[in-house]
Amino acid sequence: MAHHEGGGKSRDASGDGSNTVVYIVLRRGSLIAKAAKMQPATAKWYDRRDSVFIEFCVEDSKDVQVNFGKSKIYFSCVSDTDNIKHQNTVDLFGEIDPKDSKHRRTDRSVVCCLRKAEPGKSWPRLTKDRTKCNWLSVDFNNWKDWEDDSDEDLSSFDKFSEMMNSMGGDDLPDLDGADEEHDSADSDDEKMPDLE
């Protein structure tokens, strides 16, 4: 008796911004269905004098792809924890220098540093359109009103660039001790006294 293996793929747009891709494989007479959900990654962003930073919050990401265009960024990866494929395409508010823009993958996220084509020009939002994206928020922990600052920020970026170049292609250094915040115990984790 001959056994046949076959496979098919179908896409279903669910209307919530995510797509479900279903793979069906027939092996030795049994039907195996494997669903891989596709949705945008949650992201936070903030503006600096010469750069814009975007953090795509995906834990244990694999198959990370980041493509920088002059006015667009494409991001995709698969979350190893829940096997969800994430994909974001962002039409940017302003233009960037794709050659000087870089990214770094950590266990918790993928951080992108987009070098502005026009340094010193403030970005009031990340996206070209004013439409609110439900997956995107402002990173208020790192937000800073830099327009009134002196040239000290400029020298900070130069130091950052040197670090980037010394580290190689897709590595960004830890930003403002972000990991320290997650590692410390909260003060409200202490045991509460019993109520009488």
C-alpha positions as a LaTeX table, in Angstrom:
\begin{tabular}{lrrr}
\hline
Residue & $x$ (\AA) & $y$ (\AA) & $z$ (\AA) \\
\hline
Met1 & 0.00 & 0.00 & 0.00 \\
Ala2 & 1.44 & 3.36 & $-1.04$ \\
His3 & 1.49 & 6.27 & 1.37 \\
His4 & 1.26 & 9.79 & 0.06 \\
Glu5 & 2.43 & 12.97 & 1.70 \\
Gly6 & 0.90 & 16.21 & 0.64 \\
Gly7 & 0.63 & 19.67 & 2.00 \\
Gly8 & $-1.41$ & 22.73 & 1.54 \\
Lys9 & $-1.56$ & 26.19 & 2.92 \\
Ser10 & $-4.48$ & 28.55 & 3.29 \\
Arg11 & $-4.75$ & 32.06 & 4.71 \\
Asp12 & $-7.69$ & 33.55 & 6.53 \\
Ala13 & $-7.87$ & 37.24 & 7.33 \\
Ser14 & $-9.73$ & 37.49 & 10.62 \\
Gly15 & $-10.25$ & 41.24 & 10.47 \\
Asp16 & $-8.34$ & 41.99 & 13.69 \\
Gly17 & $-5.04$ & 42.79 & 11.99 \\
Ser18 & $-3.83$ & 39.21 & 12.25 \\
Asn19 & $-3.81$ & 36.39 & 9.77 \\
Thr20 & $-3.93$ & 32.71 & 10.53 \\
Val21 & $-1.90$ & 30.46 & 8.30 \\
Val22 & $-2.97$ & 26.83 & 8.39 \\
Tyr23 & $-0.72$ & 24.07 & 7.13 \\
Ile24 & $-2.32$ & 20.72 & 6.48 \\
Val25 & $-0.10$ & 17.70 & 6.04 \\
Leu26 & $-1.33$ & 14.21 & 5.24 \\
Arg27 & 0.98 & 11.48 & 6.52 \\
Arg28 & 0.21 & 7.80 & 6.39 \\
Gly29 & $-3.50$ & 8.34 & 6.33 \\
Ser30 & $-3.68$ & 10.78 & 9.25 \\
Leu31 & $-4.45$ & 14.44 & 8.96 \\
Ile32 & $-2.22$ & 16.85 & 10.86 \\
Ala33 & $-3.16$ & 20.51 & 11.02 \\
Lys34 & $-0.73$ & 23.08 & 12.29 \\
Ala35 & $-1.81$ & 26.68 & 12.74 \\
Ala36 & 0.65 & 29.55 & 12.87 \\
Lys37 & $-0.98$ & 32.84 & 13.84 \\
Met38 & 0.42 & 36.01 & 12.27 \\
Gln39 & 0.05 & 39.37 & 14.00 \\
Pro40 & 1.92 & 42.64 & 14.47 \\
Ala41 & 4.47 & 42.75 & 17.28 \\
Thr42 & 3.81 & 45.14 & 20.15 \\
Ala43 & 6.26 & 48.04 & 19.90 \\
Lys44 & 7.38 & 51.13 & 21.82 \\
Trp45 & 9.23 & 54.09 & 20.32 \\
Tyr46 & 10.99 & 57.31 & 21.33 \\
Asp47 & 12.66 & 60.25 & 19.60 \\
Arg48 & 16.19 & 61.62 & 19.98 \\
Arg49 & 18.04 & 64.44 & 18.19 \\
Asp50 & 19.71 & 62.22 & 15.56 \\
Ser51 & 17.79 & 58.95 & 15.88 \\
Val52 & 14.47 & 57.29 & 16.53 \\
Phe53 & 14.38 & 54.08 & 18.57 \\
Ile54 & 11.79 & 51.32 & 18.17 \\
Glu55 & 11.60 & 48.33 & 20.48 \\
Phe56 & 9.61 & 45.37 & 19.16 \\
Cys57 & 8.57 & 43.50 & 22.32 \\
Val58 & 8.82 & 39.82 & 21.38 \\
Glu59 & 10.37 & 37.39 & 23.85 \\
Asp60 & 12.67 & 34.63 & 22.61 \\
Ser61 & 12.42 & 35.75 & 18.99 \\
Lys62 & 13.88 & 33.71 & 16.15 \\
Asp63 & 14.13 & 34.19 & 12.38 \\
Val64 & 14.40 & 37.96 & 12.91 \\
Gln65 & 14.35 & 40.08 & 9.75 \\
Val66 & 14.68 & 43.86 & 9.76 \\
Asn67 & 14.81 & 45.85 & 6.53 \\
Phe68 & 15.35 & 49.60 & 6.56 \\
Gly69 & 14.15 & 51.78 & 3.67 \\
Lys70 & 14.39 & 55.57 & 3.36 \\
Ser71 & 10.86 & 56.06 & 4.67 \\
Lys72 & 9.82 & 52.57 & 5.77 \\
Ile73 & 10.86 & 49.79 & 8.12 \\
Tyr74 & 9.90 & 46.13 & 7.80 \\
Phe75 & 10.16 & 43.80 & 10.82 \\
Ser76 & 9.31 & 40.13 & 11.16 \\
Cys77 & 10.14 & 37.28 & 13.53 \\
Val78 & 8.69 & 34.20 & 15.17 \\
Ser79 & 8.13 & 34.08 & 18.92 \\
Asp80 & 9.70 & 30.88 & 20.21 \\
Thr81 & 7.48 & 30.87 & 23.32 \\
Asp82 & 4.12 & 30.68 & 21.51 \\
Asn83 & 5.16 & 30.11 & 17.87 \\
Ile84 & 3.37 & 33.25 & 16.64 \\
Lys85 & 4.77 & 34.95 & 13.55 \\
His86 & 5.00 & 38.71 & 13.98 \\
Gln87 & 5.18 & 41.14 & 11.09 \\
Asn88 & 5.18 & 44.94 & 11.07 \\
Thr89 & 5.57 & 47.36 & 8.19 \\
Val90 & 5.85 & 50.99 & 9.26 \\
Asp91 & 5.63 & 53.98 & 6.91 \\
Leu92 & 7.77 & 56.43 & 8.85 \\
Phe93 & 7.01 & 60.07 & 9.70 \\
Gly94 & 10.33 & 61.22 & 8.22 \\
Glu95 & 13.20 & 59.79 & 6.23 \\
Ile96 & 16.06 & 57.77 & 7.72 \\
Asp97 & 19.52 & 56.72 & 6.58 \\
Pro98 & 19.10 & 52.96 & 5.99 \\
Lys99 & 22.87 & 52.34 & 5.94 \\
Asp100 & 23.43 & 53.85 & 9.40 \\
Ser101 & 20.32 & 52.29 & 10.96 \\
Lys102 & 20.86 & 49.13 & 13.01 \\
His103 & 19.08 & 46.60 & 15.17 \\
Arg104 & 19.87 & 44.30 & 18.09 \\
Arg105 & 18.05 & 41.18 & 19.26 \\
Thr106 & 17.83 & 40.40 & 22.98 \\
Asp107 & 15.94 & 37.67 & 24.82 \\
Arg108 & 13.10 & 40.12 & 25.50 \\
Ser109 & 12.89 & 42.26 & 22.36 \\
Val110 & 14.42 & 43.56 & 19.15 \\
Val111 & 15.62 & 47.18 & 19.40 \\
Cys112 & 16.05 & 49.25 & 16.24 \\
Cys113 & 18.04 & 52.48 & 16.04 \\
Leu114 & 16.90 & 54.50 & 13.00 \\
Arg115 & 19.37 & 57.25 & 12.05 \\
Lys116 & 17.41 & 60.34 & 10.93 \\
Ala117 & 18.14 & 61.74 & 7.46 \\
Glu118 & 17.54 & 65.23 & 8.93 \\
Pro119 & 19.23 & 65.32 & 12.38 \\
Gly120 & 17.71 & 67.79 & 14.80 \\
Lys121 & 14.21 & 67.53 & 13.34 \\
Ser122 & 11.68 & 66.38 & 15.93 \\
Trp123 & 9.28 & 63.54 & 15.10 \\
Pro124 & 5.89 & 64.14 & 16.76 \\
Arg125 & 4.90 & 60.56 & 15.87 \\
Leu126 & 6.54 & 57.47 & 14.40 \\
Thr127 & 4.14 & 56.85 & 11.54 \\
Lys128 & 3.49 & 58.88 & 8.42 \\
Asp129 & $-0.28$ & 58.64 & 8.93 \\
Arg130 & $-1.98$ & 60.06 & 11.98 \\
Thr131 & $-3.95$ & 56.82 & 12.35 \\
Lys132 & $-3.47$ & 55.19 & 15.77 \\
Cys133 & $-1.89$ & 51.74 & 15.63 \\
Asn134 & $-3.13$ & 49.53 & 18.48 \\
Trp135 & 0.25 & 47.72 & 18.63 \\
Leu136 & 2.35 & 50.91 & 18.96 \\
Ser137 & 2.93 & 53.14 & 22.00 \\
Val138 & 5.33 & 55.85 & 23.14 \\
Asp139 & 8.18 & 54.68 & 25.40 \\
Phe140 & 7.76 & 57.32 & 28.12 \\
Asn141 & 10.58 & 55.78 & 30.19 \\
Asn142 & 13.05 & 56.86 & 27.50 \\
Trp143 & 11.24 & 59.89 & 26.07 \\
Lys144 & 13.10 & 63.16 & 26.51 \\
Asp145 & 12.43 & 66.70 & 25.31 \\
Trp146 & 15.79 & 67.18 & 23.61 \\
Glu147 & 14.95 & 70.28 & 21.53 \\
Asp148 & 16.00 & 72.66 & 24.35 \\
Asp149 & 19.15 & 70.68 & 25.25 \\
Ser150 & 22.67 & 71.71 & 24.35 \\
Asp151 & 24.95 & 69.79 & 22.01 \\
Glu152 & 25.62 & 67.22 & 24.75 \\
Asp153 & 23.09 & 64.88 & 23.13 \\
Leu154 & 25.01 & 65.11 & 19.89 \\
Ser155 & 28.17 & 63.89 & 21.55 \\
Ser156 & 26.18 & 61.11 & 23.26 \\
Phe157 & 25.02 & 59.88 & 19.87 \\
Asp158 & 28.60 & 59.98 & 18.57 \\
Lys159 & 29.61 & 57.75 & 21.49 \\
Phe160 & 26.65 & 55.49 & 20.74 \\
Ser161 & 27.70 & 55.27 & 17.08 \\
Glu162 & 31.24 & 54.32 & 18.05 \\
Met163 & 29.89 & 51.57 & 20.28 \\
Met164 & 27.66 & 50.33 & 17.45 \\
Asn165 & 30.56 & 50.23 & 15.00 \\
Ser166 & 32.81 & 48.41 & 17.45 \\
Met167 & 30.12 & 45.82 & 18.17 \\
Gly168 & 29.31 & 45.00 & 14.58 \\
Gly169 & 26.17 & 44.74 & 12.47 \\
Asp170 & 23.06 & 44.12 & 14.51 \\
Asp171 & 24.14 & 44.79 & 18.09 \\
Leu172 & 22.87 & 47.70 & 20.15 \\
Pro173 & 24.11 & 48.33 & 23.68 \\
Asp174 & 21.75 & 48.23 & 26.67 \\
Leu175 & 19.82 & 51.49 & 26.69 \\
Asp176 & 19.56 & 53.45 & 29.94 \\
Gly177 & 19.76 & 50.33 & 32.12 \\
Ala178 & 16.45 & 48.93 & 30.83 \\
Asp179 & 17.28 & 45.41 & 32.06 \\
Glu180 & 18.03 & 46.64 & 35.59 \\
Glu181 & 14.43 & 47.76 & 35.96 \\
His182 & 13.12 & 44.26 & 35.22 \\
Asp183 & 15.62 & 42.43 & 37.43 \\
Ser184 & 15.00 & 44.31 & 40.68 \\
Ala185 & 12.28 & 43.16 & 43.06 \\
Asp186 & 9.33 & 45.47 & 43.42 \\
Ser187 & 8.83 & 47.14 & 46.78 \\
Asp188 & 5.22 & 46.00 & 46.76 \\
Asp189 & 6.27 & 42.33 & 46.63 \\
Glu190 & 6.64 & 42.27 & 50.43 \\
Lys191 & 4.23 & 40.13 & 52.44 \\
Met192 & 1.17 & 42.04 & 53.60 \\
Pro193 & 0.14 & 41.75 & 57.29 \\
Asp194 & $-2.91$ & 39.65 & 58.07 \\
Leu195 & $-6.22$ & 41.48 & 58.42 \\
Glu196 & $-8.08$ & 41.11 & 61.70 \\
\hline
\end{tabular}
